[in-house]
């Protein structure tokens, strides 16, 4: 089964089948894959080549890294999960088993750690606004650390997972069987990754945004006491600029989407690690639905970014208009337009770049 990093194998093992619930999981994953791939690629192109280049120099690497991490989840985790559920058993061989399990955990770690970097950046920007000159270099170092830790923490997958053929039947699976002498060792292994994938990022992000909200609230009350105004003021200007506050709101919602999407899935995993028999009483579609719900997070990030960023929406609108012009423009009208402008039709044809 494709969730071996979260759900260890049962003692009384039976060969899995491509059930109706698994078919639903594959269909939903395909829809999420198409949406996440298009939206995150559009976001990445907009930030690299479109109006998103106008973002502050310290914010662009963060948004680019967030989109890249979501694309890793999209092009590694989703296809791997869908194909694995369809084939049921593993046909990729031992090397591919190790590499894909490594890439899966790397993608999941990078997605979580980039959100941690974004939270730390917002924390520093709001609480230490005068130290913004060093933010670009600081963010680059934190991003390098986030990607490096993601690789490091995913490396054990290369040694833990292996393709094993079941005795007495024609069935091969990519599993951790034989890598742990005792069940508690595998539980500790899984709990460690639960902490690094979910608990640690959640604690850091919670600390950052709680501290930010406390500081904003304290400043608000201080201003009420000194000036009688209900807004944050300092020397006649907003203490927190509107653009910075807008970015803060955006990142808070992005973090909340991560927490809301993945919390049910990880809680189910903890329940199973300590009570394996619960899998016999919990409907199969619950496990599949919660994993699909977790993958929604990769779709929410570009939507949230687009809601708070007019430049991204403008790039999408421009691309849509160009495509409609290409579709609706007949050869005769194209010739008339090219003759009117005294240029060739090839030059008139608009570019599809953002």
C-alpha beads as a LAMMPS data file, in Angstrom:
LAMMPS data file: protein, C-alpha beads

354 atoms
353 bonds

1 atom types
1 bond types

-500.0 500.0 xlo xhi
-500.0 500.0 ylo yhi
-500.0 500.0 zlo zhi

Masses

1 110.0

Atoms # bond

1 1 1 0.000 0.000 0.000
2 1 1 1.230 3.494 -0.798
3 1 1 0.911 4.804 2.768
4 1 1 3.620 2.651 4.321
5 1 1 5.484 5.716 5.609
6 1 1 2.454 6.495 7.760
7 1 1 0.561 3.243 8.209
8 1 1 2.792 0.204 8.969
9 1 1 1.712 -3.221 7.643
10 1 1 -0.703 -5.399 9.568
11 1 1 0.386 -8.588 11.286
12 1 1 -2.379 -10.620 9.586
13 1 1 -1.624 -9.405 6.095
14 1 1 -3.885 -9.950 3.112
15 1 1 -3.175 -9.030 -0.482
16 1 1 -4.829 -5.642 -1.180
17 1 1 -7.157 -5.057 -4.123
18 1 1 -8.202 -2.050 -6.180
19 1 1 -11.432 -1.411 -4.305
20 1 1 -14.184 1.097 -5.030
21 1 1 -12.808 3.398 -2.318
22 1 1 -9.360 3.237 -3.910
23 1 1 -10.916 4.084 -7.283
24 1 1 -12.458 7.175 -5.729
25 1 1 -9.046 8.100 -4.321
26 1 1 -7.388 7.779 -7.730
27 1 1 -10.101 9.819 -9.470
28 1 1 -9.967 12.589 -6.879
29 1 1 -6.166 12.599 -6.957
30 1 1 -6.195 13.018 -10.746
31 1 1 -8.480 16.059 -10.471
32 1 1 -6.285 17.588 -7.761
33 1 1 -3.182 16.828 -9.827
34 1 1 -4.487 18.720 -12.855
35 1 1 -5.574 21.737 -10.821
36 1 1 -2.454 21.857 -8.626
37 1 1 -0.102 21.445 -11.598
38 1 1 -1.710 24.231 -13.637
39 1 1 -2.165 26.678 -10.759
40 1 1 1.269 26.232 -9.193
41 1 1 3.038 26.347 -12.560
42 1 1 1.142 29.551 -13.355
43 1 1 2.164 30.984 -9.983
44 1 1 5.811 30.072 -10.521
45 1 1 5.852 31.586 -14.023
46 1 1 4.121 34.730 -12.792
47 1 1 6.689 35.264 -10.033
48 1 1 9.638 34.466 -12.305
49 1 1 8.599 36.191 -15.534
50 1 1 5.330 38.055 -15.008
51 1 1 4.089 40.857 -12.814
52 1 1 5.084 38.844 -9.745
53 1 1 8.631 40.060 -10.315
54 1 1 7.541 43.314 -8.683
55 1 1 7.362 41.569 -5.322
56 1 1 9.893 42.598 -2.719
57 1 1 13.243 40.889 -3.253
58 1 1 12.978 38.983 0.021
59 1 1 9.432 37.747 -0.723
60 1 1 9.994 36.433 -4.253
61 1 1 12.263 33.505 -3.187
62 1 1 9.692 32.528 -0.539
63 1 1 6.778 32.412 -2.976
64 1 1 8.910 30.656 -5.610
65 1 1 10.025 28.043 -3.084
66 1 1 6.465 27.525 -1.857
67 1 1 5.272 26.959 -5.429
68 1 1 8.238 24.647 -6.115
69 1 1 7.495 22.614 -2.972
70 1 1 3.834 22.308 -3.982
71 1 1 4.921 21.194 -7.465
72 1 1 7.111 18.531 -5.850
73 1 1 4.058 17.282 -3.992
74 1 1 2.037 17.465 -7.205
75 1 1 4.436 15.656 -9.535
76 1 1 5.853 13.125 -7.040
77 1 1 3.350 12.316 -4.306
78 1 1 0.119 12.450 -6.313
79 1 1 1.165 10.336 -9.336
80 1 1 2.982 7.850 -7.103
81 1 1 -0.069 7.463 -4.901
82 1 1 -2.490 7.104 -7.827
83 1 1 -0.390 4.591 -9.804
84 1 1 0.396 2.571 -6.698
85 1 1 -3.291 2.279 -5.839
86 1 1 -4.119 1.196 -9.394
87 1 1 -1.397 -1.463 -9.673
88 1 1 -1.887 -2.493 -6.013
89 1 1 1.483 -4.231 -5.944
90 1 1 4.900 -2.812 -6.820
91 1 1 6.331 -3.298 -10.326
92 1 1 9.121 -0.705 -10.275
93 1 1 11.926 -2.778 -8.791
94 1 1 14.050 -2.187 -5.706
95 1 1 15.938 0.929 -6.851
96 1 1 12.791 2.719 -7.967
97 1 1 11.098 1.747 -4.706
98 1 1 13.835 3.428 -2.673
99 1 1 14.054 6.529 -4.883
100 1 1 10.332 7.234 -5.040
101 1 1 9.879 6.771 -1.282
102 1 1 12.811 9.148 -0.769
103 1 1 11.310 11.729 -3.141
104 1 1 7.902 11.407 -1.495
105 1 1 9.237 12.200 1.967
106 1 1 11.502 14.926 0.561
107 1 1 8.516 16.613 -1.095
108 1 1 6.402 16.427 2.066
109 1 1 9.206 17.824 4.249
110 1 1 10.047 20.643 1.849
111 1 1 6.406 21.724 1.686
112 1 1 6.177 21.914 5.484
113 1 1 9.582 23.538 6.026
114 1 1 8.993 26.271 3.430
115 1 1 5.894 27.284 5.389
116 1 1 8.083 27.485 8.483
117 1 1 10.483 29.832 6.656
118 1 1 7.562 31.982 5.485
119 1 1 6.295 32.217 9.073
120 1 1 9.737 33.171 10.416
121 1 1 10.053 35.841 7.739
122 1 1 6.677 37.373 8.648
123 1 1 7.586 37.218 12.335
124 1 1 10.801 39.137 11.751
125 1 1 9.198 41.601 9.319
126 1 1 6.437 42.595 11.748
127 1 1 8.389 42.580 15.005
128 1 1 11.661 43.981 13.586
129 1 1 10.640 46.208 10.652
130 1 1 13.849 48.259 10.782
131 1 1 15.944 45.175 10.090
132 1 1 14.513 44.639 6.606
133 1 1 17.811 45.296 4.812
134 1 1 19.152 41.870 5.777
135 1 1 15.922 39.993 5.095
136 1 1 16.897 38.898 1.575
137 1 1 20.124 37.184 2.675
138 1 1 18.473 35.801 5.822
139 1 1 15.661 34.244 3.814
140 1 1 18.101 32.705 1.347
141 1 1 19.976 31.051 4.225
142 1 1 16.756 29.779 5.797
143 1 1 15.510 28.430 2.465
144 1 1 18.818 26.653 1.899
145 1 1 18.519 25.122 5.372
146 1 1 14.909 24.064 4.698
147 1 1 15.772 22.296 1.421
148 1 1 18.902 20.754 2.946
149 1 1 17.019 19.397 5.975
150 1 1 14.348 17.990 3.664
151 1 1 16.987 15.992 1.798
152 1 1 18.696 14.867 5.004
153 1 1 15.510 13.705 6.710
154 1 1 14.376 11.814 3.615
155 1 1 17.648 9.879 3.228
156 1 1 16.673 7.021 5.612
157 1 1 13.967 6.045 3.126
158 1 1 16.730 4.783 0.819
159 1 1 17.681 2.195 3.461
160 1 1 14.318 1.459 5.080
161 1 1 12.200 0.663 2.033
162 1 1 12.774 -2.237 -0.338
163 1 1 10.860 -4.284 -2.900
164 1 1 9.979 -7.651 -1.338
165 1 1 8.205 -10.594 -2.948
166 1 1 5.708 -12.366 -0.703
167 1 1 6.363 -16.040 -0.086
168 1 1 4.097 -18.496 -1.813
169 1 1 2.245 -15.930 -3.950
170 1 1 3.045 -13.837 -6.997
171 1 1 2.945 -10.494 -5.174
172 1 1 5.702 -7.864 -4.758
173 1 1 5.404 -4.794 -2.596
174 1 1 7.566 -1.780 -1.668
175 1 1 7.574 -1.979 2.133
176 1 1 9.695 -1.565 5.273
177 1 1 9.391 -5.279 6.137
178 1 1 12.624 -6.607 7.636
179 1 1 14.098 -3.169 8.346
180 1 1 12.974 -3.206 11.979
181 1 1 13.494 -6.044 14.450
182 1 1 10.615 -4.967 16.705
183 1 1 7.333 -3.235 16.014
184 1 1 8.092 -0.494 18.538
185 1 1 11.151 0.490 16.504
186 1 1 8.990 1.144 13.464
187 1 1 6.545 3.079 15.637
188 1 1 9.403 5.285 16.888
189 1 1 10.534 5.784 13.295
190 1 1 7.051 6.834 12.228
191 1 1 6.591 9.069 15.268
192 1 1 9.874 10.826 14.489
193 1 1 8.629 11.721 11.031
194 1 1 5.271 12.736 12.419
195 1 1 7.142 15.252 14.572
196 1 1 9.317 16.565 11.729
197 1 1 6.495 16.673 9.176
198 1 1 3.729 18.072 11.353
199 1 1 4.434 18.798 15.031
200 1 1 7.630 20.845 14.614
201 1 1 6.302 22.989 11.730
202 1 1 3.019 23.496 13.598
203 1 1 4.769 24.610 16.794
204 1 1 7.069 27.065 15.008
205 1 1 4.259 28.534 12.908
206 1 1 1.972 28.792 15.935
207 1 1 4.671 30.572 17.935
208 1 1 5.391 33.050 15.134
209 1 1 1.821 34.080 14.443
210 1 1 0.751 34.052 18.086
211 1 1 3.666 36.350 18.920
212 1 1 2.758 38.601 15.990
213 1 1 -0.896 38.860 17.020
214 1 1 0.040 39.559 20.654
215 1 1 2.415 42.326 19.588
216 1 1 -0.185 43.894 17.280
217 1 1 -2.783 43.763 20.045
218 1 1 -0.409 45.400 22.536
219 1 1 0.438 48.170 20.085
220 1 1 -3.256 48.691 19.430
221 1 1 -4.024 49.140 23.118
222 1 1 -1.028 51.443 23.636
223 1 1 -2.235 53.651 20.795
224 1 1 -5.748 53.728 22.183
225 1 1 -4.381 54.877 25.505
226 1 1 -2.138 57.600 24.110
227 1 1 -4.018 58.983 21.109
228 1 1 -7.535 57.644 21.523
229 1 1 -7.407 56.276 17.993
230 1 1 -8.345 52.709 17.103
231 1 1 -5.686 52.251 14.428
232 1 1 -1.993 51.624 14.770
233 1 1 -0.128 54.905 14.225
234 1 1 3.472 55.956 14.483
235 1 1 4.808 59.414 13.476
236 1 1 1.715 60.045 11.376
237 1 1 2.108 56.848 9.322
238 1 1 0.737 53.346 9.715
239 1 1 2.883 51.356 12.084
240 1 1 2.303 48.255 9.946
241 1 1 2.034 49.200 6.250
242 1 1 -0.988 47.915 4.385
243 1 1 1.126 45.804 2.019
244 1 1 2.877 44.108 4.927
245 1 1 -0.396 43.509 6.749
246 1 1 -1.892 42.066 3.567
247 1 1 1.033 39.663 3.217
248 1 1 0.650 38.706 6.873
249 1 1 -3.028 37.839 6.379
250 1 1 -2.171 35.806 3.284
251 1 1 0.501 33.745 5.033
252 1 1 -1.736 33.126 8.058
253 1 1 -4.435 31.672 5.796
254 1 1 -1.844 29.563 3.916
255 1 1 -0.604 28.121 7.223
256 1 1 -4.160 27.499 8.392
257 1 1 -4.904 25.584 5.201
258 1 1 -1.872 23.355 5.887
259 1 1 -3.077 22.645 9.427
260 1 1 -6.709 22.043 8.460
261 1 1 -5.871 19.780 5.509
262 1 1 -3.261 17.520 7.127
263 1 1 -4.359 17.324 10.782
264 1 1 -7.087 14.647 10.286
265 1 1 -4.726 12.425 8.278
266 1 1 -1.913 12.556 10.823
267 1 1 -4.275 12.024 13.753
268 1 1 -5.598 8.910 12.043
269 1 1 -2.017 7.709 11.614
270 1 1 -1.264 8.153 15.331
271 1 1 -4.413 6.261 16.230
272 1 1 -3.344 3.379 14.029
273 1 1 0.241 3.231 15.297
274 1 1 -0.952 2.630 18.849
275 1 1 -4.135 0.677 18.041
276 1 1 -3.577 -1.294 14.803
277 1 1 -6.880 -3.095 15.227
278 1 1 -8.746 0.153 14.528
279 1 1 -8.120 -0.439 10.827
280 1 1 -10.576 -3.352 10.986
281 1 1 -13.426 -1.168 12.273
282 1 1 -12.751 2.058 10.374
283 1 1 -14.307 2.198 6.879
284 1 1 -11.716 2.056 4.106
285 1 1 -13.014 5.177 2.398
286 1 1 -12.158 7.220 5.524
287 1 1 -8.413 6.580 5.047
288 1 1 -8.590 7.411 1.347
289 1 1 -10.712 10.518 1.854
290 1 1 -8.398 11.959 4.511
291 1 1 -5.327 11.511 2.304
292 1 1 -7.087 13.228 -0.605
293 1 1 -8.169 15.997 1.760
294 1 1 -4.531 16.487 2.811
295 1 1 -3.472 16.898 -0.820
296 1 1 -5.945 19.763 -1.161
297 1 1 -3.316 21.893 0.539
298 1 1 -1.248 22.019 -2.661
299 1 1 -4.280 23.453 -4.481
300 1 1 -5.134 26.037 -1.839
301 1 1 -1.754 27.815 -1.807
302 1 1 -1.936 29.347 -5.330
303 1 1 -5.632 30.165 -4.845
304 1 1 -4.902 32.037 -1.609
305 1 1 -1.935 33.795 -3.188
306 1 1 -4.067 34.811 -6.167
307 1 1 -6.801 36.162 -3.888
308 1 1 -4.352 38.498 -2.144
309 1 1 -2.143 39.351 -5.152
310 1 1 -3.609 41.410 -8.018
311 1 1 -0.473 40.892 -10.136
312 1 1 -1.059 37.136 -10.284
313 1 1 -4.698 37.619 -11.240
314 1 1 -3.638 40.102 -13.924
315 1 1 -1.186 37.574 -15.383
316 1 1 -3.897 34.909 -15.488
317 1 1 -6.362 37.319 -17.089
318 1 1 -3.818 38.345 -19.711
319 1 1 -3.037 34.714 -20.545
320 1 1 -6.765 33.920 -20.791
321 1 1 -7.400 36.863 -23.093
322 1 1 -4.485 35.882 -25.318
323 1 1 -5.752 32.334 -25.572
324 1 1 -9.262 33.493 -26.466
325 1 1 -7.866 35.817 -29.124
326 1 1 -5.892 32.921 -30.611
327 1 1 -8.951 30.652 -30.614
328 1 1 -11.464 33.188 -31.910
329 1 1 -9.286 34.929 -34.483
330 1 1 -10.006 33.483 -37.949
331 1 1 -7.304 33.351 -40.654
332 1 1 -9.103 36.114 -42.629
333 1 1 -9.270 38.466 -39.648
334 1 1 -5.650 37.691 -38.842
335 1 1 -4.662 38.589 -42.404
336 1 1 -6.616 41.862 -42.231
337 1 1 -5.000 42.720 -38.908
338 1 1 -1.524 41.922 -40.208
339 1 1 -2.128 43.969 -43.382
340 1 1 -3.413 46.884 -41.314
341 1 1 -0.308 46.863 -39.130
342 1 1 1.996 46.085 -42.064
343 1 1 3.522 43.162 -40.244
344 1 1 3.432 39.426 -40.791
345 1 1 0.812 37.219 -39.058
346 1 1 3.547 35.462 -37.138
347 1 1 4.535 38.696 -35.452
348 1 1 0.935 39.647 -34.696
349 1 1 0.281 36.334 -32.956
350 1 1 0.529 37.123 -29.244
351 1 1 2.956 35.340 -26.986
352 1 1 1.560 33.024 -24.335
353 1 1 4.188 33.949 -21.785
354 1 1 3.141 35.652 -18.560

Bonds

1 1 1 2
2 1 2 3
3 1 3 4
4 1 4 5
5 1 5 6
6 1 6 7
7 1 7 8
8 1 8 9
9 1 9 10
10 1 10 11
11 1 11 12
12 1 12 13
13 1 13 14
14 1 14 15
15 1 15 16
16 1 16 17
17 1 17 18
18 1 18 19
19 1 19 20
20 1 20 21
21 1 21 22
22 1 22 23
23 1 23 24
24 1 24 25
25 1 25 26
26 1 26 27
27 1 27 28
28 1 28 29
29 1 29 30
30 1 30 31
31 1 31 32
32 1 32 33
33 1 33 34
34 1 34 35
35 1 35 36
36 1 36 37
37 1 37 38
38 1 38 39
39 1 39 40
40 1 40 41
41 1 41 42
42 1 42 43
43 1 43 44
44 1 44 45
45 1 45 46
46 1 46 47
47 1 47 48
48 1 48 49
49 1 49 50
50 1 50 51
51 1 51 52
52 1 52 53
53 1 53 54
54 1 54 55
55 1 55 56
56 1 56 57
57 1 57 58
58 1 58 59
59 1 59 60
60 1 60 61
61 1 61 62
62 1 62 63
63 1 63 64
64 1 64 65
65 1 65 66
66 1 66 67
67 1 67 68
68 1 68 69
69 1 69 70
70 1 70 71
71 1 71 72
72 1 72 73
73 1 73 74
74 1 74 75
75 1 75 76
76 1 76 77
77 1 77 78
78 1 78 79
79 1 79 80
80 1 80 81
81 1 81 82
82 1 82 83
83 1 83 84
84 1 84 85
85 1 85 86
86 1 86 87
87 1 87 88
88 1 88 89
89 1 89 90
90 1 90 91
91 1 91 92
92 1 92 93
93 1 93 94
94 1 94 95
95 1 95 96
96 1 96 97
97 1 97 98
98 1 98 99
99 1 99 100
100 1 100 101
101 1 101 102
102 1 102 103
103 1 103 104
104 1 104 105
105 1 105 106
106 1 106 107
107 1 107 108
108 1 108 109
109 1 109 110
110 1 110 111
111 1 111 112
112 1 112 113
113 1 113 114
114 1 114 115
115 1 115 116
116 1 116 117
117 1 117 118
118 1 118 119
119 1 119 120
120 1 120 121
121 1 121 122
122 1 122 123
123 1 123 124
124 1 124 125
125 1 125 126
126 1 126 127
127 1 127 128
128 1 128 129
129 1 129 130
130 1 130 131
131 1 131 132
132 1 132 133
133 1 133 134
134 1 134 135
135 1 135 136
136 1 136 137
137 1 137 138
138 1 138 139
139 1 139 140
140 1 140 141
141 1 141 142
142 1 142 143
143 1 143 144
144 1 144 145
145 1 145 146
146 1 146 147
147 1 147 148
148 1 148 149
149 1 149 150
150 1 150 151
151 1 151 152
152 1 152 153
153 1 153 154
154 1 154 155
155 1 155 156
156 1 156 157
157 1 157 158
158 1 158 159
159 1 159 160
160 1 160 161
161 1 161 162
162 1 162 163
163 1 163 164
164 1 164 165
165 1 165 166
166 1 166 167
167 1 167 168
168 1 168 169
169 1 169 170
170 1 170 171
171 1 171 172
172 1 172 173
173 1 173 174
174 1 174 175
175 1 175 176
176 1 176 177
177 1 177 178
178 1 178 179
179 1 179 180
180 1 180 181
181 1 181 182
182 1 182 183
183 1 183 184
184 1 184 185
185 1 185 186
186 1 186 187
187 1 187 188
188 1 188 189
189 1 189 190
190 1 190 191
191 1 191 192
192 1 192 193
193 1 193 194
194 1 194 195
195 1 195 196
196 1 196 197
197 1 197 198
198 1 198 199
199 1 199 200
200 1 200 201
201 1 201 202
202 1 202 203
203 1 203 204
204 1 204 205
205 1 205 206
206 1 206 207
207 1 207 208
208 1 208 209
209 1 209 210
210 1 210 211
211 1 211 212
212 1 212 213
213 1 213 214
214 1 214 215
215 1 215 216
216 1 216 217
217 1 217 218
218 1 218 219
219 1 219 220
220 1 220 221
221 1 221 222
222 1 222 223
223 1 223 224
224 1 224 225
225 1 225 226
226 1 226 227
227 1 227 228
228 1 228 229
229 1 229 230
230 1 230 231
231 1 231 232
232 1 232 233
233 1 233 234
234 1 234 235
235 1 235 236
236 1 236 237
237 1 237 238
238 1 238 239
239 1 239 240
240 1 240 241
241 1 241 242
242 1 242 243
243 1 243 244
244 1 244 245
245 1 245 246
246 1 246 247
247 1 247 248
248 1 248 249
249 1 249 250
250 1 250 251
251 1 251 252
252 1 252 253
253 1 253 254
254 1 254 255
255 1 255 256
256 1 256 257
257 1 257 258
258 1 258 259
259 1 259 260
260 1 260 261
261 1 261 262
262 1 262 263
263 1 263 264
264 1 264 265
265 1 265 266
266 1 266 267
267 1 267 268
268 1 268 269
269 1 269 270
270 1 270 271
271 1 271 272
272 1 272 273
273 1 273 274
274 1 274 275
275 1 275 276
276 1 276 277
277 1 277 278
278 1 278 279
279 1 279 280
280 1 280 281
281 1 281 282
282 1 282 283
283 1 283 284
284 1 284 285
285 1 285 286
286 1 286 287
287 1 287 288
288 1 288 289
289 1 289 290
290 1 290 291
291 1 291 292
292 1 292 293
293 1 293 294
294 1 294 295
295 1 295 296
296 1 296 297
297 1 297 298
298 1 298 299
299 1 299 300
300 1 300 301
301 1 301 302
302 1 302 303
303 1 303 304
304 1 304 305
305 1 305 306
306 1 306 307
307 1 307 308
308 1 308 309
309 1 309 310
310 1 310 311
311 1 311 312
312 1 312 313
313 1 313 314
314 1 314 315
315 1 315 316
316 1 316 317
317 1 317 318
318 1 318 319
319 1 319 320
320 1 320 321
321 1 321 322
322 1 322 323
323 1 323 324
324 1 324 325
325 1 325 326
326 1 326 327
327 1 327 328
328 1 328 329
329 1 329 330
330 1 330 331
331 1 331 332
332 1 332 333
333 1 333 334
334 1 334 335
335 1 335 336
336 1 336 337
337 1 337 338
338 1 338 339
339 1 339 340
340 1 340 341
341 1 341 342
342 1 342 343
343 1 343 344
344 1 344 345
345 1 345 346
346 1 346 347
347 1 347 348
348 1 348 349
349 1 349 350
350 1 350 351
351 1 351 352
352 1 352 353
353 1 353 354
